[in-house]
Amino acid sequence: MTHNNFRFINVCDLPNVDSYVEGKLNKILNKIGRKMILFLRHKPIDTFVNVGSVLYEVNTNFLKHFGILSTTDFIYIVKSDKKCRFAIFLDTNSTNENYWVAAAQGHSGNVSRISVIENYLFERVTNIPYLWHGTSSKFVSSIKLYGLSRCSRFHIHMIGPNSGEELCEYNRNAISGYRACSDVLIRVDVGKAMKSGIIFFKSLNGVYLSSGNATGIIPAYFLKVIYLK
């Protein structure tokens, strides 16, 4: 995927650093990764080289801010993230070989970021019949009445049909777009929602998203509510 001069790089295509880190350093780098994803999603710093406070150049200043000593450490952090929350790009017009990084999804904050997020990180979805949204059983009554809300984030997160059915059938492990603490899956009638004007996207790491209607809601267009064991 290429947008303007930025080419998306699949994490699997980054250099192999699987045996690079062991023990205590592994924990330190994972902690730095959590700090970095928090920054990219919710607390951007505009003094770094960036596009729309969403996509950031991984240069010396960026690495130093997070206490990352090398590009190899950075690659390890990205590749070891089990939920694939980082999106990596190269600037094809640049003479340097610095990576650029963004959070793949899950953003909040200044709404001016939304257009960049949806243009660089998402693809519009037009032909999927339903999606699954994971939540807690304590919210089900409210959701049935009022629908799904994006709350403080820009988008409501969902997973695809196959992912939802595998969760129902086999396990409740955390995957991108779904929290392991969820004990309910709600099947959203995407076709009906689209007819009402609601737009759906798919992120680079396979999460389905929607900002809902003008008030940030996907109304209760639900086909099924499943309580997980």
C-alpha positions in Angstrom: 0.0 0.0 0.0 1.4 3.4 -1.0 0.0 6.8 -0.1 1.6 9.8 -1.7 5.3 9.0 -1.1 4.8 6.6 1.8 5.0 2.9 1.3 3.6 0.6 3.9 5.9 -2.2 5.1 4.6 -5.4 6.5 6.2 -6.1 9.9 7.2 -9.6 8.6 9.4 -7.9 6.0 11.4 -6.0 8.6 14.9 -7.4 9.3 14.9 -10.5 11.5 15.9 -9.6 15.1 14.1 -12.5 16.9 17.2 -13.7 18.7 18.5 -10.2 19.4 17.0 -9.6 22.9 16.7 -11.8 26.0 15.8 -11.5 29.6 15.6 -8.2 31.4 16.2 -6.2 28.2 13.2 -7.8 26.6 11.0 -6.5 29.4 12.5 -3.0 29.1 11.9 -2.8 25.4 8.3 -4.1 25.7 7.7 -1.4 28.3 9.1 1.2 25.9 6.8 -0.2 23.2 3.7 0.4 25.4 4.9 4.0 26.0 5.4 4.6 22.3 1.9 3.2 21.3 0.3 5.5 24.0 2.1 8.5 22.4 1.2 7.5 18.9 -2.5 6.9 19.7 -3.3 9.6 22.3 -0.5 12.0 23.1 1.3 13.2 19.9 4.2 15.6 20.2 4.3 18.0 17.2 8.0 18.9 17.7 9.0 15.7 16.0 9.0 15.4 12.2 5.5 14.2 11.4 2.6 14.1 9.0 -0.6 15.3 10.6 0.5 14.3 14.2 -0.1 10.7 13.1 2.9 9.5 11.1 6.3 10.1 12.7 9.8 9.8 11.3 11.9 7.4 13.3 15.0 9.6 13.5 17.6 10.2 16.2 15.4 12.6 18.2 12.4 10.3 18.1 14.5 7.3 19.3 16.2 9.3 22.0 12.8 10.5 23.4 11.7 7.0 24.1 15.2 5.8 25.3 15.6 3.5 22.3 19.3 3.1 21.6 19.2 1.9 18.0 17.0 1.1 15.0 17.5 -2.6 15.8 15.9 -2.0 19.2 13.0 -0.2 17.4 12.5 -3.0 15.0 12.5 -5.5 17.9 9.8 -3.5 19.7 7.6 -3.4 16.6 8.0 -7.0 15.7 7.4 -8.3 19.2 4.1 -6.5 19.5 1.6 -9.4 19.4 -1.4 -7.3 18.5 0.5 -5.6 15.6 -0.4 -2.1 16.8 2.4 -0.4 14.9 2.2 0.6 11.2 5.6 1.1 9.5 6.3 3.0 6.3 9.2 4.2 4.2 9.4 7.6 2.5 10.1 6.7 -1.1 11.1 10.3 -2.0 13.7 10.6 0.8 17.4 10.0 0.4 17.7 8.6 3.9 16.4 5.2 5.0 14.6 6.2 8.1 11.4 4.3 8.9 8.2 6.2 9.7 5.7 4.8 12.3 2.1 5.3 13.3 -0.3 3.5 15.6 -2.3 1.2 13.3 -5.6 2.1 15.0 -7.0 3.2 18.4 -6.5 7.0 18.1 -8.0 9.7 20.2 -7.3 13.5 20.8 -7.5 16.3 18.3 -10.1 15.6 15.6 -7.8 17.2 13.0 -5.9 14.0 13.0 -8.9 11.9 11.6 -8.5 12.7 7.9 -4.8 11.7 8.0 -5.6 8.5 9.9 -8.3 7.5 7.5 -6.3 8.4 4.4 -3.0 6.8 5.3 -3.9 4.0 7.6 -7.4 2.7 6.6 -9.1 1.3 3.6 -12.9 1.8 3.1 -15.0 -1.4 3.4 -18.1 -1.7 1.2 -18.9 -5.4 0.8 -18.9 -7.1 4.2 -22.3 -8.3 5.6 -21.5 -8.2 9.3 -18.7 -7.7 11.9 -18.2 -8.5 15.6 -17.7 -6.1 18.4 -16.3 -7.4 21.8 -17.5 -5.9 25.0 -18.3 -6.6 28.7 -21.6 -8.1 29.7 -22.2 -5.2 32.0 -22.6 -2.9 29.0 -25.0 -5.0 27.0 -28.3 -3.5 28.2 -27.1 0.0 27.4 -25.8 -1.1 24.0 -29.1 -2.8 23.1 -30.9 0.5 23.9 -28.5 3.1 22.5 -26.1 1.2 20.2 -22.3 1.1 20.1 -20.4 4.3 21.0 -16.9 5.3 20.0 -16.6 7.0 23.4 -13.3 9.0 23.7 -11.7 7.4 20.6 -12.2 8.3 17.0 -13.6 4.9 15.9 -15.5 1.9 17.2 -13.3 -1.2 16.9 -14.6 -4.5 15.4 -13.2 -7.8 14.1 -14.1 -9.7 11.0 -16.6 -12.6 10.6 -14.0 -15.4 10.7 -12.2 -13.9 13.7 -15.4 -13.6 15.7 -16.6 -17.1 15.0 -13.2 -18.5 16.0 -13.4 -16.6 19.3 -16.9 -18.1 19.9 -15.7 -21.6 19.1 -12.3 -21.9 20.5 -10.7 -19.2 22.7 -10.8 -15.6 24.0 -7.2 -14.6 23.4 -6.6 -10.9 22.7 -6.4 -10.1 19.0 -6.2 -6.7 17.3 -9.6 -5.0 17.6 -10.8 -7.2 20.5 -9.8 -7.2 24.2 -9.2 -10.5 26.0 -11.4 -9.3 28.9 -14.5 -9.2 26.7 -17.1 -11.8 27.6 -19.7 -10.8 24.9 -19.6 -10.6 21.2 -22.1 -8.5 19.3 -22.7 -9.2 15.6 -23.2 -5.9 13.8 -25.4 -5.8 10.7 -23.0 -3.8 8.5 -25.3 -3.8 5.5 -28.1 -2.1 7.5 -25.7 0.4 9.1 -24.3 1.3 5.7 -27.8 2.0 4.3 -28.2 4.6 7.1 -25.0 6.3 5.9 -22.4 4.9 8.3 -19.0 4.3 6.9 -16.7 1.3 7.7 -12.9 0.9 7.3 -10.3 -1.7 7.7 -6.9 -0.8 9.2 -3.5 -2.1 8.0 -3.4 -4.6 10.9 -6.8 -6.0 10.0 -9.1 -4.2 12.5 -12.5 -3.0 11.3 -13.5 0.5 12.3 -16.3 3.0 12.1 -16.8 6.5 13.6 -20.5 5.8 13.6 -23.1 8.5 12.8 -22.9 12.2 13.5 -23.0 11.5 17.3 -20.4 8.8 17.2 -22.9 5.9 17.5 -23.6 2.8 15.5 -27.3 2.3 16.3 -28.5 -1.1 17.5 -28.3 -2.8 14.1 -27.5 -6.1 15.8 -27.9 -9.6 14.3 -26.9 -11.6 17.4 -25.5 -11.2 20.9 -23.3 -14.1 22.1 -22.1 -14.6 25.7 -18.8 -16.3 25.7 -18.1 -19.1 28.2 
